[in-house]
Amino acid sequence: MFDFMQMSKSPQALEMFFRMMSQQAGQAPPDVKAAISKVEVIIKKSERGFEVRLGRSEHSQVETMLKESTDNWIEMLSRGFQAVGYKVKIYE
């Protein structure tokens, strides 16, 4: 049986996941890469949770990427918690 929690603790699995993300980002045009490098991401960690804040970009393609990635991460996190039985609430 697939054990997602065990996989998420595996340095090798995480390295492979982040390498794939980096390779995909590396294929972006130079202006997009430059715009991405200017966006600040703030992660505020607490004892039982976290908050993520993404800066804005003047580049329309980067703004679209930020919106899509935010939606995708929210979907993945919420479905992951729901899959193991937690009640999930998403606030706009």
C-alpha positions in Angstrom: 0.0 0.0 0.0 1.2 3.5 -0.8 2.2 5.4 2.3 2.1 9.1 1.5 3.3 10.2 5.0 6.3 7.9 4.8 7.1 9.3 1.3 6.8 12.9 2.5 9.5 12.1 5.1 11.9 10.5 2.6 14.7 12.9 1.7 15.1 11.1 -1.7 11.4 11.5 -2.6 11.4 15.1 -1.6 14.6 15.7 -3.6 13.0 14.2 -6.7 9.8 16.2 -6.2 11.7 19.5 -5.9 14.1 18.6 -8.7 11.1 18.2 -11.0 9.7 21.6 -9.9 13.1 23.2 -10.5 13.5 21.7 -14.0 10.0 22.9 -14.9 10.8 26.4 -13.7 14.1 26.3 -15.5 12.2 26.1 -18.8 10.6 29.4 -18.3 11.7 32.4 -20.5 14.3 34.7 -19.0 11.8 37.5 -18.3 9.5 35.1 -16.4 12.5 33.8 -14.3 13.6 37.3 -13.5 10.0 38.3 -12.4 9.7 35.2 -10.3 12.9 36.0 -8.5 11.4 39.3 -7.3 8.3 37.7 -5.7 8.7 37.4 -2.0 7.1 34.4 -0.3 6.6 34.5 3.5 5.8 31.4 5.5 4.7 32.0 9.0 5.1 28.8 11.1 3.1 28.3 14.3 2.9 25.4 16.7 -0.1 23.8 14.9 -0.1 25.4 11.5 1.3 27.9 9.1 0.3 30.8 6.9 1.7 31.5 3.4 1.8 34.9 1.9 2.8 35.5 -1.7 4.0 38.8 -3.0 2.7 40.3 -6.2 4.4 40.6 -9.6 4.1 43.2 -12.3 4.5 40.3 -14.8 1.0 39.1 -15.9 2.3 35.5 -16.6 3.8 35.3 -13.1 0.6 36.6 -11.5 -1.3 33.8 -13.4 1.3 31.3 -12.2 0.9 32.5 -8.6 -2.9 32.2 -8.7 -2.8 28.8 -10.3 -0.2 27.4 -7.9 -2.1 28.8 -4.9 -5.3 27.1 -6.1 -3.4 23.9 -6.7 -1.7 23.8 -3.3 -4.9 24.6 -1.5 -6.7 21.8 -3.4 -3.8 19.3 -2.6 -3.7 20.2 1.1 -7.4 20.2 1.6 -7.9 16.9 -0.2 -4.9 15.4 1.6 -6.4 16.2 5.0 -9.9 15.1 3.9 -8.5 11.8 2.6 -7.4 10.8 6.1 -10.6 11.9 7.7 -10.1 15.5 8.8 -12.9 18.1 8.4 -11.5 20.9 6.2 -12.7 24.5 6.0 -11.2 26.9 3.5 -11.8 30.6 4.1 -11.7 33.2 1.3 
